[in-house]
Amino acid sequence: MSALRGVEITLLALILLSALAVSWTVHETRRLTSLAQQLQGEHDGLQTEWGQLLLEHSTWGSYTRVERLAREKLNMLSPEGDHKVLVKP
């Protein structure tokens, strides 16, 4: 009888261990899912900001804007035909 009692105790311990492992796995899965959703939201926000920065970059660096500022603020002019120099690398 005592051997049977030892088997029962061992099985009970294994069942409790299994239940604890399932509980921990469910908790960890929920935590990681929440973290993944948070990071996805952050990724989406950064993608939006990146798009806005690209648009701003293209606006600030447009040739017409640079040429206009060079004329207005620096009093620069486009060189005439005989004043142009071609530099080869």
ChimeraX attribute file (.defattr): number of C-alpha atoms within 10 A of each C-alpha:
attribute: neighborCount
match mode: 1-to-1
recipient: residues
	/A:1	5
	/A:2	7
	/A:3	8
	/A:4	9
	/A:5	10
	/A:6	11
	/A:7	11
	/A:8	12
	/A:9	12
	/A:10	12
	/A:11	12
	/A:12	12
	/A:13	12
	/A:14	12
	/A:15	12
	/A:16	12
	/A:17	12
	/A:18	12
	/A:19	12
	/A:20	12
	/A:21	12
	/A:22	12
	/A:23	12
	/A:24	12
	/A:25	12
	/A:26	12
	/A:27	12
	/A:28	12
	/A:29	12
	/A:30	12
	/A:31	11
	/A:32	12
	/A:33	12
	/A:34	12
	/A:35	12
	/A:36	12
	/A:37	11
	/A:38	12
	/A:39	12
	/A:40	12
	/A:41	12
	/A:42	12
	/A:43	12
	/A:44	12
	/A:45	11
	/A:46	12
	/A:47	12
	/A:48	11
	/A:49	12
	/A:50	12
	/A:51	11
	/A:52	11
	/A:53	12
	/A:54	11
	/A:55	11
	/A:56	12
	/A:57	11
	/A:58	10
	/A:59	13
	/A:60	12
	/A:61	10
	/A:62	11
	/A:63	11
	/A:64	11
	/A:65	12
	/A:66	13
	/A:67	13
	/A:68	14
	/A:69	13
	/A:70	14
	/A:71	13
	/A:72	11
	/A:73	8
	/A:74	9
	/A:75	9
	/A:76	12
	/A:77	11
	/A:78	10
	/A:79	9
	/A:80	7
	/A:81	7
	/A:82	6
	/A:83	8
	/A:84	9
	/A:85	8
	/A:86	6
	/A:87	5
	/A:88	4
	/A:89	3
